[in-house]
Amino acid sequence: MKLLSKIFLASLFLFTSVFGAFSQEEVPVAQVNVEAILSNISEPGFPDKTFVVEPAKKGSSEKQINQQIEVCTNAGGGTVVLKAGEYFCHGPLVLKNNVNLHLEEGVRLAFSQDPKHYFPLVLVRWEGTEAYNYSPFIYAYEAENIAITGKGIIDGNGNAVNSFREWRPLQKKAQTNLREMGRDGVPVKERIFGEGSYLRPQLIHLVSCRNILLEDFTIVNGSFWLIQPAYCDNITIRGVQIDSQFINNDGVDLDSDTNVLIENCHFNTGDDFVAIKSGRDQDGWRVNKPSKNIIIRNCSSENCLHGISFGSELSGGIENVYVENLKFQKIRKYGLQFKSNKDRGGYLRNIHIKGVEIDTSRTCISFTNQYHSYSGGNSPTVFEQVLIEDVTCKVATEKGISMIGLQEQPLENIYLKNVSVLQSGEASVIDWVRNVFLFNLK
């Protein structure tokens, strides 16, 4: 095997070569069995029972909606239908077993920005570390057969005066404290945040749930992460629209999830289009749940900060991910991003990305094992078996390709085929890799 450091590739040229002792036909590439993944994904079914909620003539709606959710689950399940109109919730909605929360077209479901409305504190995974914090706006814990469907709008109300969004500059003390608790192994039941901590609640956070369908609704104006399933299995996210451009507005954060299908979605986001994660540092190692068996296909964006991101909280590992047919117009930073550092540990392997079109980005394809927030650890992430093919980027204002490994832990078995960056501002770079295979790069 050959170890490369450092190779700079000119911005505009044709590079057709193999680094390593293989022919093109023999290259060991990622093997993601798409059909096997799909065979383990099925939409939840619900009894043919309907429980109707009408818009409140005055006051808030969360009690009425939660009551109908409770009645529905106690009756064996069905669909809780929000009829067209305006709903304002002074507190969270909590999904229960066998309930489809259906938002009719014309629904606008908005949420209070008063933290007093989001007690009691609940178990969350906050930026990769478990804690008890304010309840997310829509929450579920250990629920099975749940759904949010319909053409309605979920409004996180992050554009309101005194919104949770404004807490971000105030969160550093609690954020650091939580990360130290995770590093030091403080029991989760003692990680109590909430009042005075300024850790923003997620919009939709589903924890340890199974058999999930999220379909057709629109999200606007989030204050933090928008859709975050954590420790969930059998998830379908289809036809969801997102238009939320504030900081940390990731569209979907897959967080130690298995058997996931995301398709036919359109996300305009202030941060990652989709991020795949599995916990942060020692707390991610403790939980030890990878994100795996994931398909993302036939999706698009007009404007997002990053396209598909892997990490940086990937301490539980990421594997068996297939991405196909994505179209991005404006990506403000990285199109395909793989990021970690020497604190994280974990691994990323068996990733296949095929058919991505990008109009503009800062960097088209970026790998780094030297991502920021490094705090002195010695556990570099293993990056291996990544196949990226049929990618076109019209303009990369900086680098077309950036692959930055570590001398002690090179990136390994990275295969790029039919990748075209038509215009770039800087030379691409490959640094500390072992067996990188490049075919028909332009």
C-alpha angles and dihedrals in degrees: 000000000000125000116209128203123174122007123156117196120207115247099243120031146093113263116183114169147111125236106202137038099290139097118231091261092052099048110129101235134176114285110206113172101214095181092052091052092048091050088063095050121082133156118249117252125221133202116257095258126121128203112189128212121191124201112271112252088216137357128022130326106209096094093052093046094046091048091055091047088054093048090048096051092045089053091056097268141290139145126316104205121203106204119222114287145073121311125185119189126204091199143358132316112227118207118216136194118302095004127135110196102206121195111200119218106276094039118128111187111191132178137220120250094212108113091208087071093062102067141148097062114239137199111273138162103234114194090331100316127095119240145143109257142148111310116265113245092254113024140172132177124194091342125152130207100014133155145177110202143156139072097281129118127249108205116198088193091221091147091065122108110266093014126164086254089074091062095076096091088050100050102078098096094050092040091055092044092052092049090050090051090053092047093048096045097242107178110264093234088063095053096094118167130154119102113054094005099092095211103154118233120240120246098229115010120170115185125196093344131147135210103021133177123189110177143167102340126122128232123205137172104014123179098206138350110352110204116015121168110183125191089354130145132206103019129174119188110180136166095355117155123206128188107170119128105177124117116283091017097144110177098219127358110196102201116186091327130151134207101017132169120190113178144156094011129144116204127181103183142171090227137008119001088213125351124195115206142160110190139299125275117296094001090053090050090050093053090039099191118141127208105240146154097038131160123191115179146155097015134138147190137193095196132009137141096236133004117218111352127192110200148300087179096048102128092131092052138250123234145157101026123161121191123183140170106005123165121198126178105185121013109177096203128357126010100195109014130188111180139171141125141212093282096060108063112180124102144257117210145149100030122160120187118180133173111013125163120194125179098192136355138150092241124005100206122015131181121176136166089183101069120157127270091056108161105185105285126146103214110104118190120249111236113189145144103026121158118190118177142163097023124155126188117179097197131013105182090201123013129355092207130012119180113174117174131162129260090234093042113026123190105260137208098358113168123195119182131174096359116159126187104180097192131012135172099218141025115274118243137213114188128172104357133144118211105356112175119203122187124176100345114171 
